[in-house]
Amino acid sequence: IDYCGETFPVFLGDETQDPTILASEEEALAYPADLIVRPPVEYRVDFESDLLEAIRDIAGRRAASSLNVFKSYSSLIKTYRKSNLFKQDTMQVHLGTTLHDFQSFINFPLFQQLLTDKSPRYIHLDSANTGDRFGIASCTCITREVYDSMTETTIEKRFFVNDFSIGLEAGSADGMPSSIIAEFLKWLRNQGYPIALITGDKPAMNSIIPELKLAKFNTEYLSVDTDRAPYISMRNKILAGEYLGTNNKVLIKELYNVRDDGEKIDHPARFPDGSKGSKDIADAIAGSFYACFKKMEPTQMDKTSAFAAKMVAERKAHKRT
């Protein structure tokens, strides 16, 4: 890269303040000098896209504190507003739970609407440890024609839509019975719900996934605990206005409180209201989105990407001459 010589100030954060890109050198004077880095302006987009990763990989430093993945509560409310397939945010499950119990929580008029859309669905299972919820979520991808001002043409753009999200809570000391969850997923498929893939974290791979494999579901391992990409990619789609989620108050609370330390995404031990911290439904949402995001690649490069690629190629050719 040919650097122009200009830089911009970035605060690394401390025990009380989040890392942030500062507006000016004058603002940087208010912070300790050893907590300020000044990367070249050519990397500003990288810092704006993923601040903690850029601090680590480009500036060669480590952020002094973690930060919230989602900064705006109102943005989450606007994003997660779609009607949920389930009538409640959470549901108690125990050894005596039946398929009929699951069905009683379903909004059937909405379910019939979802069945008319044959887009492939991607479901993620965030399995429950003792005392945790079992998170389940489903995501699909749709394309819409939108006007692109850069190329002054109409292009096809991908939007990600979350069909449902729910947190299953163990209703007894016997724990979470995976067999009834598997039965519910089989029932969804039998009704015509087009499940393309079911992903699960490590506990799910050892519990429910083997039963789903026997039922001929496509399954894969996916962890959102060891990889920041699912959350960061989903956040970027939300900021771009390319994601629509279901209205689940427990989910929104979890998302607003998840923290990013540059290495992994985690939840606080306690939420601000004093309740136990969690991210079970949030993990299911991030996992289902990411599976869909990774699998449903465009069949061909869209016109904006093609135009941008052409411009880059022309600039490189101009430099060689």
N, C-alpha and C positions, 0 to 999 in steps of 0.2 A: 504494500500500500504506500502511495506517495502522500506523506503527511503535510498539511498546510502550515503546521506549527501552532495552531490554536488549540486550547484545551478548555475543559469545563470542570468546575469543582463538584466533588461528590463527598458527602459526609458518610463515614463508615458506621455511625451509630454508637450508642453507649448504653448503659444500663437503663436509662429512662427515655431515650429517643431512638426512633427507627432510622435506619440508613435512608438517605434520600439524595436526589440530585438537587443541588442548590442553584438558585436563580442567577447568582452573580458572585464575583470575587468579594464584593462588599459584604454579602451575606456570610461568606466563608469566614470572615474575620471574627464572627461571633462564636466560632467553634474552635476546640483545641487543634493546633496545627498538625499534630501527629495523627489525627483522625480524619484528615482531609487528603484525598487523592485527586490528581488532575489528569485524567486520560485524554488522549487526542479527540477532537470533535468528530473525527471519522468513526468513532465507536459509540457515539451518542445513542444511535438507534438500538444498539445491543444493550446498553444500560437501561434504556426505557422499556425494552421488551422483557428483560429478566435481570433485575438489578443485582441480586445476590450472586448469580452465576457470573455476571460480568465483573463484579468486584473480585471474585475469586480467580477467574480464568484470564481476564484481561489486565486488571490492575495488580494481580498477584498478591492480593491481601485477603483477609477474612473479615467479614462484617462483624462488628463488636456486639451486635444483638440480632435477634430474629425479628421478622416483621410479619404483619398480617398478609395473607395471600390476597384477600379481598378487602379493599380499603373502604368501600362504600356500602353501607347497609341498604340505602335506598336503591342502589343498583341491583343488589341481590333481590330485593322485593319486586322490582320491575322485571327481572329476568325469570324468577321462579314464581310465575303467576298462572301458569297453565293448569287446568283442572286435572287432578290426580285420578288415576284409575281406582285407587283405594279411597274409601270414605274417611279414613282416619290416618294420622301420621304414623302411628305405631299400632302393633297388635300383639297380644299375648299368645304364646304358643306353648303347649305342653304335650305330654304323651297322649292325652285324650283328644287333642285337636284333630278335626276331620276336614276333608276337602270342603264339605258344606260350610264349615266355619270360615274358611278362606273366602268362599264365594259370597258369604253374607257381607263381607267388607267391600265388595266390588260394586262400582257404579256401572251397572249393566248397559244403560243407554250409551254411555261413553265408550264402553268396551265394544259395542257393536259398531260405533264410528271408527274406532281404531282398526277393526278387522277389515274395513273397506280399503285401508292403505296397506298394500302388499310390500312396502319397503322392508328390507331385512332388518331385524331387531338384534341388538347386542345387549345381553344381560350380564351384569357383574354381581357376584356374590361375595360380600365381605363377611366372612364367617365370624361367629361370636366366641370370644374367650369367656371365662366365667364372669358373670355379672355384666357383660356387654350385650349390645343388640346385634342381631344378624341383619345386615343391610342388604337390600335387593333393589336394583334399579335397571331400567331398560332405556336404550337410546336408539334412535334411527337418524338417517340423514336424508334430506330432501334437497332438490335443486330448484332454483327459481331464476327466471330471467330478470336481470337488473341492468340499468343503464350505467355504463362506466365512462366517467368524464375524461379519464386519461386517454382512452382510445376512441372516445366518442362513438361507441358501439354498444349494442346490447350483448351482455355475456351471461353465461350460466354460472350461478354462484351456489355454493353448498351451505346449507343451514342444518344445524344439529338440533334435534327435538327429543326431549325426555318424555317418555310415555307414562312412567310411574316410578315412584320411590316409596319405600316403606321400611320401617325398622321393626323387626320381630324380637320380642322380649320373652325370655324364658319365664313361663308362668308358674314354675315349680323348681324345686332343688334338683330335679331329674335332668335339667339342662335342656338344650335345644334339639328336638327330634328332627334330624335331617330328612327322614323318609317322607314326612308330610310336605316338606318344602319341595322335594323332588316330585311328589305326586301332583302338587299344584302346577309346577312347570310343565309336566306332561299334559295336564289338562289344558293349559294355555295353548300348547301346540296342537292338541286335538281339536280345539275350537277354531283353528285356522290362523292363530297368531304366529307370524313368520319368524321364528327364532333362528337366526343364522349362526350364532355363536354364544356360548356361555363361558365366561371367564371366572376364575376364582382365585383367592389368595391361598397361601400355603395351608392353613387349616381347612379350607374348603376342599382343596385337592386331596386331603386325607380323609374327608368325611363324605360330603355329598357328591362330589364330582365323579367318583367311581360308579355310583348308581346311575348318574346321568349318562355316563359313557355306555353303560349296558343298555340304556334306553335309546341309543343311537343319536344322542346330541353331539354336535361338534363342541369340543371343550378345549380350553387352553389355560395355562397358568398366567396370571397377571397380578403383580403386587404394586399397590400405590404407596406402600410404606417405604420401599427401598428405592423408588424412582420418583423424582419430582415432576417428571414430564407430564403425567396425567393431569395434575392440578394446574400446572403452569399453562399447558396447552388449552385447557378448558377456560381458564381465566382470560387468556388472550382472545378466545372466541367470544366470550361474554363481552369484553371491552369493544370488540369489533361489531357487536350486534348480531352475531351469527349463531346464537345459542338460545334456546327457550326451554326452561325447566318447569317442573310441576310444583305446585304450591304445597309445601310441606314445612310447617313451622319449625319442627325439630331439625330438619335439614338446614334451613336458613340459619338457624342459631349455630349449628356446627360449622358451616362454611364461613360465617363471619368471624369465627374465633380460631380457625386453623392458622398455625404459624409456620413460617418458612425460615430455616436457619442457614440456607444455602446448601445443605447436605440432604435434608429430608423434610417432609411436611409432617407436623405433629399437632396435637391438641393440648391445651393447657390442662393441668391437673384439675383445676376448678374453673368453671365459667364465672364471669363477673357477678352473676347473681348468687354464687355460692354452690350451685349444683355441680355434680360430677362432670368433668370434661369428657367429650366423646367426639368421634368422627366416623361412626359406623355407616350411617346413611350417606354422609358426604363421600366416604371412600367408595361406596357402591356407585354413586353418581359419577364420580371422577373416573372410575374404572370402566363403566359402561360407555361413557363418552369416548374414552381413549381407545377402547377396542374398536368402536365404530370409526373413529377418526383415522386409525391406522389401517383398517381393513378396506374402508370405502374410499380408496384413492380415485381421483377423477380418471375417466377412461382416456382422456386426452388433455393436453395442456390448455388451460383457458386462455382467452385472448389477451388478458392483462399480463399473465405470466409470459406469454409468447412475446408480447411487445417489450416487456422489461428485459427479457433474455436477449432480444435483438439489439436493444440499446446498449447493453453491457458488451456484447460482441463487437458492436461498432466502435465503442470507446477503446476497447483493447486493440482493435485493428488500427485505429488512429494513432495510438501511442507507439505502436511498432513502426509506423511510418515517420 
